[in-house]
Amino acid sequence: MSRKDDLELLARLPKEKLSDYIFLQLRNLWAVDGLYYLGIEEHYGTEVATSIDAKVWEVMGKIEARKLKEFLNLTSTDLSSMMKALLYSSWALDLEDKVVSISKNHAVIRNLRCRVQHTRINKGLKEFGCKPVRFGFLKAFAKEFNPDIIVKCTVCPPDTHPENLWCEWEFIHKEK
């Protein structure tokens, strides 16, 4: 089968099923991410697994930002354009309960219910201290748009957080 055949296969999906298919594939990618993390954690410990995960996601932030800029035909380096791309990213697209606010020089994204953390807890595992992983991804993502966009973490595990907020990230564009 060629790429053309694959495109025809996808074209046969009912249009109302396309978003479900995209979310299914995103969740599959997150499952792979979680499985490789758990495997590394089992063999080498949490610290090593988190360090490797953080490096992978930092590179992924740059790659994904570059690809989304091209795909969405974004030429501006402003905060609004960066946030538009971020909302299409593999990290943000399927956050179940996210709250987003965007103004000219300030944006915030909050994850109210984290599927990854809830899955870990349901499996009897402790919360994943994902702050260094997300921080690296988000800083690299923002930097790919504009090195003057500053990323701040208000809260993210391993930080203590309220029950209804897993993480909150601020993006500030400091104009020169």
Buried (B, 14 or more C-beta within 10 A) or exposed (E): EEEEEEEEEEEEEEEEEEEEEEEEEBEEEBEEBBEBBBEBBEEEEBEEBBBBBBEBBBEBBBEBBBBBBEEEEBEEBBBBBBBBBBBEBBBBBBBEEBEEEBEEBEBBBBBBBBBBBEBBEEEEEEBBBBBBBBBBBBBBBBBBBBEBBEBEBEBBBEBEBEEEBBBBBBBBBEEE
